[in-house]
Amino acid sequence: MQSYSELFADGDVIFREGDPPNGAFLIESGRIEISTRQFGERRVLGELGPGMLLGEMAVLDASPRTATARALTSCRLTRIDAGQFAERLASADPVVRALLLSQLTRYRSALAKLTGGSDDADEPRLDAHGDASAIGKIRLESELRTALDRRELEVRLQPIEEIESGHVAGYEALVRWTHPQRGDVSPAQFIRLAEETSLIVPIGDYMLERVCDVLVELRRRGRKPLPFVALNVSARQLDDPGLVDRIIGQVRARDLPPNRLKIEITESLVLDHERIGSLLARCHAVGMPVALDDFGTGFSNLGPLLTLDFDQIKLDASFVRALDRPRGRSVVGVVVGMARALDADLIAEGVETREQRETLHRLGCRYAQGWLVGRPQPIEQVLNA
């Protein structure tokens, strides 16, 4: 990709209507007039100045120039190669690309009507796969917003067992969505979509409210000891400065013991030491524990554990699956010892067999989570257990 500056004097034509789209320009200085031919007569469409793009529309859909650009003053322009636009457009989010090309189509149609031309020319479109992906994504996001507004998202609770006693000590809260036409929508699909938008914040607040209500109902029904519930927090939620205040506010409004709500931070987020350290400090100040989730997935090293005081460490399921090998057992044993030295509880995820649970017990792991312990359960099932 190449870019360079070009100088144009007052009155110079930068490109003419009908010219091939051999690049666009960033206006560094000067003023430029844009004009077209309307019913055989010249018509001025507008003026552009410093910081604006010139000629990008023709480049985007690889069509001849639809207007003439002429310097009104001496101008300095930075040329932008057509390949730069093509590369950016190809790598753009499909929704952004669909919206951009939709606007480009409307621009071409309006200009054709203005100049007396035909608006029946080929319109810029996404390829079939991209178009379906973009439109489907837009539709799914709209339906997810509606489901949230109607409180149709379901909270399910996956039990976490204290291995020594065999009793359920707590749960991890998970969100599920059953679409009236699509059926069960994969959490990986709609959570990823929510994290790309602002939706993850209200979904997180919805989960927080439901989880706190569950704890209140368990207390009312006399469940003793009151189990803890773990709530996952995403990167987008951590960007919200009011997150911790809302969490603490919901707990205090219901007079719940703060140690019964546990915040889980995935390992991929701990590289932001300052932000995570601040969250840990604020949670610890009110007695709320914080867990490091997905430990061992490779996003970080042991460094964060030197400075970030996590209360629990959740061992990724890949380590549990390796327990049938001597090396796997040795590594898990080291992690158990490390967690004990850090005064943190270890929760092993993905426990599916009795042999895995027995091995974890021998190694000194305190908690187990997985299909052997229990699959995610509807709230009513947990309340009636």
N, C-alpha and C positions, 0 to 999 in steps of 0.2 A: 504494500500500500504506500502511496506517495502523496504528499501535500506540499504546496509551495505558494508563495505570494506573487501576485501579478498586479501591475499598476495600470490604471485606465484614466485617460484624460477626459475632461468635460466634453460630452457629446459622443464619446466612443460607444459603439455597440458591443455589448458583451456576448450576446447571442441573439439570433433572430427566430421568430416564429417559424416552425418547420425544421429547424436544425436538429441534428441527432443529439441525444442526451449523453454527451461525452464527459460529464462531470457536473458537480455542483460547486457552490462557492460560499464561504463564510465572509461576510462583509466586515472588514477590520476598520475601515474609515470611509467616509463619503456617503453620498445619497444616490440611489438608483431608481429610475422610473421603469415601471412595468406597463406595457401597452399591448393591445391586440387589435385585430381587424374585425370590426363589426359591420356586417352588411356592406363590405367594401370600404368602410371608413375607419380611420385610426381612432382608437378609444383608449384613454389612460385608465388602467385598473388600480393603480396605487403607487406608493413609494416605499422603498425599503432603506433602512439605515444600519449603522454599526451594530454588530452582535446578531444580525438576522441571517437566515439562510436564503440563498438564491438558487433557483433552478433545481431544487431537490425533487419536485413532484414528477418531472419527466424521468429522472433517474430511477425513482422508486418503481415505476411500472414500465421502464424501458420504452417509452413512447417519444415521438418527436416533440420538440418544444411547442407549447401552446401559446406562448407570448414572447414578446421582444423585450430585452433588458438593455437599457441605455444609461450611461453614467450622466448624472445631472451635475456632478462636481468631480474633481479628481478623486479617484477611489483606489484603495488598496484591498485586494481580495485574496483570500487563501483558497486555492483550489482543493476540492475534495474528490478523490477518484471515485468513479462509480462502483468499483469493487468494494470500497469501504461501506457504502450503503448496503450493498447486496449481502455482505458478510454479517453486518449488524442485524439486518432484517431476517436472515436465515436463522440466526441464533436467538432471536427474540422469543419471549413467551408467546405461545400460539394465540392467546387472547389479545395481547397487545398487537400482534401482527394482523389479526382479523379486524380489529378496530381501526387500525391505520389504513388498511386496504379498503375498508368500507368508506372511510372518509375520502380517500383518494377517488373512489368511484363516484361519489356524490359531487366532488370538485369537478371531475371531468364532465359529468352530465350537466352541471350548472353552467360551465364554461361553454359547452356546445350550444346550449340554448341561447346564451348571451350573444354568441358570435354568429348565430344563424346556421350552425353546422348540425350534423346528425349526432344524436346521443346513442345511436345503436351500435357503436363500435365495441369491439371486445373489451370487456371490463376486467380489471385486474382481480384475480382470484387466488385463493390458496389452492394448493393441490387437494385432492379429495380427502387424503388422510388428515392433512393439517386443518382443513375446513371442518371436518367432523370433530376433530379433537378440540378445536377452539370453541365451536358452537356448543358442543357437549359440556365443555368446562364452564362456559357462561351459564348454561341452563342448570347445571348441577349446583353452582354457587348460589343461584337464585333460589333453588329448591331447599338448599341447606339453610339459607337465611329464614325461609318460611318455616321450616321444621323447628328452628331455634325459637322463633317468635311464638309458635304454637306449643312449645315445650314438648315436642315429640321425640327429642333425643333421649335415649335411655341410658341410665347409669347402671352399670353392672359391677359387682364386687367380687374380685378373685381372692380367695382365702390365702392367708399366710400362716403357716403352722410353726409353732415352737417345737422343734424336733424332740427335745428332751421329754416334754410332758405329753406330746401328741395333741395338744389343744390348739385351736385356732386363736392366734394372738391378735390378728388384724386382717386388713383387706387392702388390696390396691383397687382404686376406683378407675374404671375404664368406661369410655363413652361408646355407645353403639347407636346405629341409625338404621331403622327399617323403613325403607321408602315404599309408599303405597303401590307403586308400579314396578320399581326396580327390585324390590325385596331388600335383603340385607346388603348395605353398601359397605365395602371394605373400609375399615378404619384407616388403613394406610392411604386410601384414596381421598377420603373427605377430610381427614386431619391434615394431610399435606396441603390440600386446597385451602383449608382454614388458615394455615400458617402462612400462606402466600398473601393473604388478605388480612383485614382487621378482624375477621370473624373469630379468630382463635381467642381473642380477649373476652368477648361476651360468652363464648362457649366455656372458657375457663371459669368465669364468674358463675355461670349456670351450674357447672360441676361442683364448685365450692359450696353453693347454696344447698344443693341436693345432698351432698356428703354431710354437711353440718346438720341438716334435718334428719338424716339417717341416725347420726350419733345421738341426737336428742331423743328419737323414738326408741333406740336401743336402751338408753338410760331409763326412759319411762317404763319400758317393759322389764326392767330389773336385770338386765344383762350385766353380770359381774364376773371378772373385771371387765370394764368397758373396753372393747377392742379399739385399736388405733386404725385409722384409715389413711392411706397414702394417696396423695394427689400429685400428679405430674404437672410440671411447669415448663413451658416451651420457651425458646429464645425470644419469640415475639412478645410473650407475656412479660418476660424479664425487662423488656424495653419500656414497659409501662411503669412510671414512677409511683403510681398509686396502688400497685399490686399488693405489697405487704400490708399496707394500711387496710385494704379491703379484707384480706384474709384474717387479720387480727380482729377487725370490726365484726365479722360474721361470727367468729368464735366467742367473742365477749358478749355479743347480743344474745346468745343462747346460754351463756354461763357454762360453757363447756371447758373441761380441763384442756389447756393448750397442747399438752403432750399427746392428746388423742388424735390430733391432726398432724400428719407428717408430709412435708414437702419433698418431692423427688426432683433432682436436677440431673439430667443426662450427662454422661462423661464428656460429650462433645462440647459442652458449654463452659467447662471449668477453665479453659484457657483465658477467659476474661476474669482474671483473679480479683480485680477490684470490685467488679459488679457482684460476683458471687460471694466475695468476702463480706460485702455490705449486707447482702440478704441473710447470710448466716448469722451475722452479728445481731440483726434486728429480730430474727426468729428466736435466737437463743436468749435474747433479752426478755422475752415473754414466756420462755420455756417450751418453745415449739421445735421439735427435732427436724433435721434436714438430712436426706439420704443422697448418696452418690449412686445414680442408676447406671446400668450397663457397664459396670467396671470391667476393664480388660478388652474392650472392643477396639482399642488401638488408636483412639483419637488423642490420648494424652499419655503421659508417663507418670511415674510416682511423684513427680515434683509437686503437683497441686496438693497432695496429701500432707506435705510438709507445712503448708501455710493455711490450708482450708480445713477447718475443724468439723468434718462431717460426723454425724451421730451413727449413721448406718452406711454400709457399703453393700450394694446389690451386685452379686457376681453374675456376669453374663452367662446365659444358658450354654454357650459353646464350651465353657470349662466343665460344666456338669456332664455334658455328653462325653467328655474326655476322661471321666473317672474310671472307665474300664481299662485304662492303660496306666502302667506304673508312672510314666512321666506326668500324665494328667493328674494323678492323685498327689504326686509330689508338689506340683505347682499349686493346686488348691490348698494343700496343707500349709504351704508358705503364705498364701493369701490369708488363711484363717489366723495364722500366727501374727501376721502384720496387723490385721484388724483388731486382734486382742491387744496388741502393743499400743495401738492408737486409741484404745478404749472405745472402739466402735463395734456394733453388732454386725454380723455378716448374714445376709440373706442370699441363698442360692436360688436362682431363677431356673425355670425349665426342668424341674424335677419330675420325671415321668415313671420311674421304676422304684420298687422297694429297695433294690440293690443300691441305687444312687443315694437314697435317703439314709440307708444304713452306713454307707461309706462316709457321707457328710457328717453323720452323728459321731462316728469314730474319730474323724478329723477335728471335731470340736466346733462345727458350724452350728449357729444357734437357730436359724430360721430356714424354712424351705417353702418355695412357691412353685407351682406347676400343676399339670393335670393330675398327677398322683394325689396331690393335696385337694384339688378342686378346680373346676373350670369357672370362668366368670359367671356369677349368679345374679338373677334379677333381685332387686331390693327386697321384694316381698318374701322371697325364699330365705334371704339372710335374716330378716326380721322374725320369721316364723321358725327359725332353726332352734 
